[in-house]
Amino acid sequence: MIRAPSKSAAKKGVKPVVAPTFSRERALLKRGIWPVAGCDEAGRGPLAGPVVAAAVVLDPKRIPKGLDDSKRLTADKREALFEEICASAAVAVAYASPARIERDNILQASLWALGRAVAALPEPPQHVFVDGRDKIITPCGCDAVIGGDGLILSIAAASIIAKVARDRLMCRLADELPGYGFDNHKGYGVPEHLAALDRLGPTKHHRRGFAPVAAAYDRLAAQPAAPALEEAPDLFDLAASA
């Protein structure tokens, strides 16, 4: 399906947006290859929080209407589709922590999380479509599709699951760590977040290898050490000597 471009878009020569389809999954189904999973991740770019990966096997007879690349949808639409996908499809989610991102690098941590999500599906898929340039290690066939979240419905569904799961997690983190604005920017390096980093310093949820966070740690290290305070006696020691 191709969405009709607006008159203004047509005048400016803007290409019409092509909606994702189920054609590749259906082609495999006709060849007897099923289940077919789509997988995608959210959160490669932020300065804080995990990468969240999702894998989804859609039911060919119960595909929610309106599935699209999560970036093209409003937050309310993503939330509604998240519930519909979870109610009608096989879904699995995996997380790559900031510690893993620091250890492995962001690309390898993302691929690891994608593989974990696929492995966590209730039934092992016979084929996997993954968004991006890089295939993941799976026991079955795998196709990496650049821009796949805007082309393949299963990947679009996974992009929604990953995005909503991560956004919800960052909102919980905002409650745990007030002042950083995680509920607003979800960990991305916007001015509000950079100002909070400068004011409050980094947390264990920040990614040390990302330049603004590394700079925040450098600023902390350059600060003069606070004068040492006399250590108070341990309460257990006081009780023992009484």
Helices and strands as residue ranges (DSSP letters): H 7-12, H 23-30, E 36-42, E 51-57, G 70-72, H 75-88, E 90-96, H 98-104, H 106-119, E 127-131, E 141-145, G 148-150, H 153-176, H 182-185, H 191-200, H 211-222, H 235-241
